[in-house]
Amino acid sequence: MTAGWSDADRILADVRPPVFPDRDFPITTYGATATDATEGIARAIRACYESGGGRVVVPPGTWQTGAIHLRSHVNLHVSEGATLLFSTDPCDYLPVVEDAL
């Protein structure tokens, strides 16, 4: 048996799916537009987090964005028919978040 697999069943038995409050935060309510959704997504995530959690909803369509920084208790829900089109400009992802390890 491959190393570590003997613990797989025990580990899986301890895994619990996340539970999010039943609140939606549509990115369009927070100013996201198809051509620039970055700040609208960030505002929706911040509002969701500050409200104790819920679901940030990306509606159908193509949404151009830069970096997305999720917070605890926030479920980023990309609706069927929705596409997040991430920027190819490296500057849109600065500052770099350093690994805490």
N, C-alpha and C positions, 0 to 999 in steps of 0.2 A: 504494500500500500504506500502511496506517495506521502511524504512527510506532511503532517498537519491535517490531512483529510480525516483522521480518526476523530477529530474534534468537531467536524462539520455539523453533525446532527445536533450536538449540544449548543453550538453557536446559533444555528438557525432557530432552535427552540426559544432562545432568548431574544430574538429580533422581534420588535413590535413596529408596525407601520405608524408613521406620524399621523397625528390628528390635528386638524386646523379648525379654528373657529369658522362658522358659517357666515362669512362676510366677504363680499366681492369689492375689489378696487380696480375698476376698469382703467386702463392706462389713458384712454381718451379723456376721461374726467380730469386727469391731472396734466393735460396739455400735450400728450403725445400726438404727433402727426406722422403720416406715412413716410415723409422725407426726413424727419428728425424726431425719433422717439426716445432718445437717450434720457433727457431730463424728465420727460413725462413718466417714464418707467421708474426712474430714481425717486420721483415724488410719490408715486403710487406705492412703491416698496416702503418708503419712509412712513407714509400715512398708515399703511397696513401694520407695520412693526409697532408704531406708536399706539395703535389701537388694540394691541395685544395679539395680532396675527389675523390671518385670513388668506384670501386668494387674490393675487394680482393677475388680472385677466388681460391677455393679449387677444383682441378680437380678430376675426378673419381679415386677411389682407397681408400685404408685405410691409414690414416695419423696419426702417433703417435705424441702426443703433450702434453705439460704441459699447464700452464695457458695462456689464450689469453686475452689481454687487448685491447679492442676496443677504437677508438678515434672518435671524431666528424667527420661527413661527410664521414664515412667509412661504406660501405655495405659489410659485410662478406657473400659471396655467396658460399654455399656448393652445388656443382653441383650434379645433379642426378647421383647416383652410387658412391658418395663420402661419406666417413665416417671419422669423427674425433674421434680418439680413445684416450681419455684423460688418462693421467698417474694416477696410483693409489698411487703414492708416495706423501705424504703430503708435503714433502720438495720442490717438483716441483711447489708449489703454494705460496711460500714465496718470498718476505715479504707480509704479509697480508695487504690488502687495507682496511683501517678503514673507517667505515661509517661516513659521514660528519655530521650526525644529532647529 
